[in-house]
């Protein structure tokens, strides 16, 4: 189960270790200050494939925020470099490409902040490299719990992501612990008393399933079973479906991807137990899954940190109008996340004053953010890199697409 995860870490951790030991590879200096008054902010996102439209909105939001700042913060002129962490042939994020992006940013003496990555796996690759260079990293997403906490995380996490021994990473979306809270709150709203928990053995999905199971138990919801499924081996789950049916569970929570096997599992569960509630994680909010699950849609609830545009503060409407004027098409919540990622990095430089080119001072100012009124809502940054954002959404599936259902408060 950990094989893919360890492979990603091998890519991520090899460079800082080699550089520090002087045994070849890429040297990462970890210089405390960027050079001069010309500073660079790098962005790394999957600009192709299924996540391409999302990433393009995030990049547009980042560009808009920098443009509105006039490309400057006090005496510092800010440049922006957008990089693609996806594989050109598959469109999926790629660990080798991600590592190259992170090395490029880490080796640039003018770098003051790195915005990314989007996927948790990509941030697991880039974070040790960016951390070794002592650079602020702000992700618009990357909810994996092990990036910030040891709670139900992997071995030596989160320490293995921080070779410098100092925290340099923060995320704007609520992480997996918040999503687990949202799932439990949803279960209580739906009257669930007995739950079955499943995952697809993915290294970033197993911990989420564990968080949901333990959160449900604390809330007085009985966990009838907790199984990890090999979704690559088959699309027939008759044995597992029978176990779920015999358990008396009222709901199933599944943490995993949305390939053909997941669609088959969803359909089989609904066919065998039509009244069974089918609860899925934010990774499952995509058009291909929603359009493929057929009648199981009526029983499906998916948690997501992405809310309708109308659910964000008034300032968000102004930003989205400016986005439309600049790019000629409407932006949405992802554009707001990009706008805030750039805005908060610029704020940290501004708050650092004359030391705006000092990397550690900028990091310190980022983690000192309290009660910030932003286009995403009010939040503070915590010492572990989590924000205090306290709203999580729930989508239903209607007419083959995910549709907003309600907002839940967490935290």
ABEGO torsion letter per residue (X at the ends): XAAAAAAAAAAAAAAAAAAAAGAEEBBBAGBABBBEABBBBBBBBBABEAAAAAAAAAAAAAAAAAAAAGGBBEABBBBBBBBBABBAAAGBBBAAAAAAAAAAAAABAABABBBOBABAAAAAAAAAAAAAAGBBBBBABGABAAAABABGBBBGOAAAABAAGBBABBBABBBAAAAAAAAAAAAAAAGBABBBBBBAGBAAAAAAAAAAAAAAAAAGBBBABBBBBBAAABABAAAAAAAAAAAGBABBBBBEBABAAAAAAAAAAAAABAABBBBBBAAABBAAAAAAAEAAAAABBBBBABBBAAABBAAAAAAAAAAAAAAGBBBBAAAAAAAAAAAAAAAAAAAAEAAAABAAAAAAAAAABBGBBBAAEBBBBBAAGBBABABBBBBBBBGGBBBBABBBBBX
